[in-house]
């Protein structure tokens, strides 16, 4: 930052961080013109930051990335929070009023800090316990349109559907599971331009040791389609694609992996990690069915981004 109004200056050495210093030849004041800091106050090299994020986005835990790269875990978490929050703003700005045809929505469960039963027993606040990630994807482009992290409540459902409203334009067909609050939330947010149906699955009773089958998928006995509003095409009422996307989330976001100690300890960190992954999924990760990224398929960009390009975009356009 310039310390005076004069234009006459000369170089005056460097500070301890290597930034060039200048001295005014008129008044004698000195100042430093620091290099741009794309990562804010973080001093981690860009190449190292890209490597850490690539490892995290492929399902590695924070501590495994620490061991492999020699980067302290606190630095890795700070990087995830910084870039994740920028990715969240980037997705909201970029995926806005897009024309869509068929949308599927679902919720995937996880927890922050401890499970819900422990949270209630110990009287913890709302920033821990159950954490449901609501997601909505476009069936044809596989683009993740909107997401919201919250409790599985009517309020959180309404927040999610309002984000879906902002992300989409025109009339489209929507399919969700049988979660009751969707009916009012969808009506309030996009009721005038949606053909909405719920796919209700009936599961067989659980038999045997409950602990052994707790994380096993239940056997589906039958399904029932409930038309809520509009005139949805019965052949397109489906949630298989968004449920398959839930598997992708659990596979590539280590915080979502069951039966490990890699779960998030802070709500802020969990939300940032999800935002980072969703930006990566849309713009960087080549989809196995599409053979390109969802963003390319949806016309948002003309090429698949690298993680470095994603990081640089977050550093320059959403600081």
N, C-alpha and C positions, 0 to 999 in steps of 0.2 A: 504494500500500500504506500502511495507517495505521501511524503511527510510535509511537502511545501508546494507552493504554486509556481515555482521557477521551472524552467525547461532545461536549464543547463545542468548536466550531470555527468558523472564518470563512474566507472566500475570501482568498487571498494571492497574487493574480496568476497568471501562466501561465509554464510553462517554454518553452524555445526551440522545442519541437515543438508548442506550442499546447495542451498538456494543462493542465487546471485544477489549481492548487496550493491547499492549505489550510494553516491555521495553528491549532494548539491554543491556546485562550485561557487555559488553565490552566498548561501547562508550557512553551509557546512553541515546541514542535517543529513542523516543517513536513513535509508529504508531498504526493504527487501521486496523483491518481486518474486514471489513463490511460484513454482510450477503449478499448473492446474491439478486439482486433487479429485479425480473421478470417483474415488471411494471415500469422499469426505475426509475425516481426520485419520482414517486407517492408513497405515504405512506398508501394508502387505503389497508386494509386487503384483502387477496385473496377471502375469503368467501363473503365479502361485495361486491367486484367487480363482482363476479359471480352473486350475487343476482340482482345487478343493471342491468347487461347485460340481464339476463333472462327476467326481466320486460320490458326492452326496446324492446326486440325481440318478445314479445307477444303483442306489440301495445300500450304500455303505453307511455305517453309523459315524457319529461325530468323532468318537474316540479311535475308530479304525482309521479315519482320515488323518487324525492327529499323528498316529503312529507311522502312517505311510508317507506323509509329507513333511513331518517335523514342524507343523504349524500348531500352535497352542489351541486347545479346544475353545477357550474363550474368544480367541480371534476368529475361529471358524463360525461360532454361534453369532458373534457380532456381524460377520459378513452375511450370514443367512438372513438376519433380521433386517439389515440395511437394504440388501438387494430384494428381499422378499416384499418389503413394504413398497419399494418402488415398482415391483412387478404388479402388485395389487392395483396401484393407481394406473399403471400402463394398460392392464387388461380392461379396466373400467372405461378408459378413454378410447381404446382401440376397438373393442367389441361393443359397439353402440349402434342401435337401430339397424341391425343387419336383417335382410330378408331371409326367412327360414321356412322350411316345409314341415318337417316332423321332428319334434323335440321330445326327449325322454328325460325324466327327472327321478332322482332317488336320493337316499341318505345313507351314508356309510358311518358306522359307529367307531369311536375311539375314546380315549380318556386322557386327561391331562393331570399330572401330579399323582392321582390315585383314582381308584374306581369309585363309582357312585355310592356304593354301600359304605365304604370307608369315609368318604366325604361327609355323609350324613351322621355317621357315628362320632366323628371328631369335630363336627360343626364348622367345617371349612367354608370359604366363600364360593361364589359362583364362578370364579376363574379356575376351578379345578373340577374333577369328576367327569361325567359324561360329556363328550364333545362330538356332536354330529356334524358331518360335512355334507351339506346339501349341494348337489351338482346337477347341471342340466347340459346335455349334449345334443347337437343336431345329428340326427341319424345318418344322413347321407354324407356330410362332410366330416363327421366325427369331431367337429369343433366344440370345445367346452365353452358354452355361452355365458354361464353365470354360476357362481358358487357362493356359499355362505357357511361360516362356521358358527355354531351355536348349540343350544339345547334342542331337544326334539319337542318343541312347544309350538302353539299357534303363533306366538310373536315372532319366533325365529323363522317359521314357515312364511309369514307375511313379508319379512325382510328379504327372504330368498326370492319370492315371486315378484317383488318390486324390482330386484336386480334383473330378473329375467325380462320384465317389462322394458327396462331401459336398454337391454341388450338386443331386443328383437324389434322387427317392424313387419307390418302386414299381418294377414291371417295365417295361422298355422295350427297343426294338430299337436296336442300335448297328451302324453301318457305318463302317469305316475303309479306308484303302488297304492295300497288301500288306506294310507294314513289319512285320517279324517280331516284334519285342519287344512288340507290342500283344497278342499271344496270351496271354503269361504275365501281363502287367500288368493286362489286363482280368479275367482269371481271379482274380487276387489281390484286386482292388479291388471288382468288382461281379459276380463270377462267378455268384452265386446268383440274380440277378434281371435277367439280360440275355440277349437273343437276339442273338448276335453273328455277323456275317459280314464278310468282307473282299472288297473289289472290286479285283481285280488287272487292271491295264491292260497290254497288250502293245503296245509302240511299234515302229514301223518303224525300221530302221537309219538313222543320220544319213548323208546324202550331201552331197557338195560341201565347201565351205570351212567348217571347224569354227568359225572365228571369226565367220563370218557368220550361222551358225545357232545360236550358243551360247544366245541368249536367245529363240529362237523355239520355240513349242510343238511338240512332236513329234507325228507323225501316229499316231493310235491304230489299230492293225490289228485288235485284238479285245479282249474283256474276259472275265474268268473270275471266277466267284463261288465263294468258299471259305467254307463254313459252319464256324464254329469251335466254337460252343456254342449250346445252346438250339434253338429252332425259328423262325428268322427268316423273314418273308414275302419271298419271292423278288422280288415286284413292287416292294418298297420298299427293296431293297438298292441304295443310290445314294450318291454323294459329290458330286454336281453342285452342291448348294446350298452346301456348305462351301467348295468350290473357287471358286464365284462370290464367296463372302465373302472369300476370299483376294485377289481382284481389288479389292474394296472397300478392304481394308487397304492394298494397295500404292498405290491411287489417292489415298487421303486422308491417309495418314501419309507425309510426305515422306521420312522416314528410310528407308522401305522401297522407295523408287523406285530402280529399277536405273539404272546408268550415270550417276550424278550424284555430286557431292562432298558431298551432304547426309546421308550415312550417319552413324550415331552413333559418337562417339569414346569414350564410356563406357558400360559395361553398365548402370549405374544409370539413366542418362538414357534409354537405349533402353527399359528395362522400364517406367519411369514414363510415357513417351510412349505406349506401347501400352496401359497401364492407363487413361490418360486417354481415349484413343480408344474403348476398349471400353465405358467408362461412357457416353460420348457416344453411341455407336452404340445401346446398349440403351435409353437414356432420352430422348435428344434428337433423334436423326436419324430422320425419317419414312421408313419403308421403302417403296420404290416399289411393291411387290406388296401389302403390307398396308394402305397408305394411313394408317398410324399407326406408332407406335414398337413395337419388340418387347416392351418392358416393359408397355405398355398391352395388347397382344395377350395377354400371359401373365398379366395381372391383377395386376402388381406396383404399378401406379399407374393413376390415372384420366385422365391427360392427358399430352401430350408436354411435356417440360421444355424450358426455354430453357437456354442455356449459363450465363446468370446464375444461374438457379435451381440448376443443378448445382453451380456454384461456391459458392453460399451454403450449400447442403446439406453440401458437403464442409467448409466453414468452421465450421459449427455442430454437426454430429453426429459428425464424424470428425476433430477437431483433432489 
